[in-house]
Amino acid sequence: MSPTTRRPPAITLEVLPASYGDALLVTCRTGRRSWRMLIDTGPDEVYPQLRQRLLALPKRRNGRRWLDLLVVSHIDHDHIGGARQLLADEELKLDFGDVWFNAPRPAARGVAEGLDLADVLGSGRPGLPWNRAMGGRPLVTPARGGGVQLGAPGAPTLTLLSPDPASLTALWKVWERTLAQLKAPAKPKGGPPRVQALPADLASLVGRSTPDRAVANASSIAFLLEHGGASVLLCADAVPGVLVPALKGLAARRGVERLAVDAIKLAHHGSRGNVTAELLDLVDARQVIVSTDGKIFGHPDDEALARVVRARKGQGLMLAFNHDNVRNRRWDDAGLKARYGYEVRFPKGAGRGLVVDVKLRIDLIGGSAA
């Protein structure tokens, strides 16, 4: 291979500008074609941006676009808000190989987004698959951890790490009440969360915090994606109580103490209750990705990113944000970067999101961080 020729990355992760939510488009090179997956849609107000990106997908010979997999990770508005619009958008001409979404079957009656999506997946759109990878059953991991490995020959390998059976059982008990809470959240009283300066020594920020006990978050579909020697841990809003045992079990099955992955998309937009020291001890990731603009809930939490930066001190960490704003720019401080030995990456323009070529980790670290 000549010095000017680059091998295409095995995995490209587009962290789309989904405001305070998640919308991730993953592309894996598989011979002459590309395998594509969309994880979540962000809140309903960002659907127009998501739609523009999907319109750019190439059409097949039949004149329609194709996603191998759509993952609707859990029923929170910032993840599911645009799903109904997506599935009802006939102008997209978009078909799916499979759709992962956990809901009771038949779905409880109601009017919120989770029910609408369940209705669409179940009967509203002829031929639309639902949890085909699990034979139509819910996506769930073993109670003792270790994950469930999925993937067809030649396609990426996805090891399901969340939810576990107890988390889904808890969700079914409060299903109707959870659906009723799916309306778009109002802005916090008093305006956006206050942005405070970061201390020069991050040790003061890494103390204990209350675990995330949200039932919907605990039901998140989270998994490890591996392809062509590259890997990404995609956490949705998964909670440590589910994710940590699964990662421990997977590490034990592979005979390692820590799982080496190229990148991790932090759980719950970098919330202090989801990004714990125990979790970080189980995963060796040099690229850490944050998906949020922080405008509603003030994510990412300083405590969470302080844990990440301190845990990876001097190890060539790349901290990547899909929104460039005042809150996230604090982590681009020259003093902090010099002290802890990390780099920061932001989108190349307003509203463009972040593109991570997972196989080109060294190039990203050695190139421009802005």
DAKARA-V762105 format. One record per run of one state. SS is the DSSP state (A for helix, B for strand, O for the rest). FROM is the first residue (numbers start at 0). LEN is the number of residues. If there is no record, write none. Layout:
BEGIN
ss->[SS/SS]
from->[FROM/FROM]
len->[LEN/LEN]
END
This chain:
BEGIN
ss->[O/B/O/B/O/B/O/A/O/B/O/B/O/A/O/A/O/A/O/B/O/B/O/A/O/A/O/B/O/B/O/B/O/B/A/O/A/O/A/O/A/O/B/O/B/O/A/O/B/O/A/O/A/B/O/A/O/B/O/A/O/A/O/B/O/B/A/O]
from->[0/10/15/23/30/32/39/43/55/64/67/68/71/76/80/82/88/89/92/93/96/98/100/112/124/131/134/140/141/147/150/156/162/163/164/173/174/180/201/205/214/218/221/227/229/234/239/254/258/265/266/269/276/282/290/301/311/316/321/325/332/333/340/341/345/353/357/366]
len->[10/5/8/7/2/7/4/12/9/3/1/3/5/4/2/6/1/3/1/3/2/2/12/12/7/3/6/1/6/3/6/6/1/1/9/1/6/21/4/9/4/3/6/2/5/5/15/4/7/1/3/7/6/8/11/10/5/5/4/7/1/7/1/4/8/4/9/4]
END
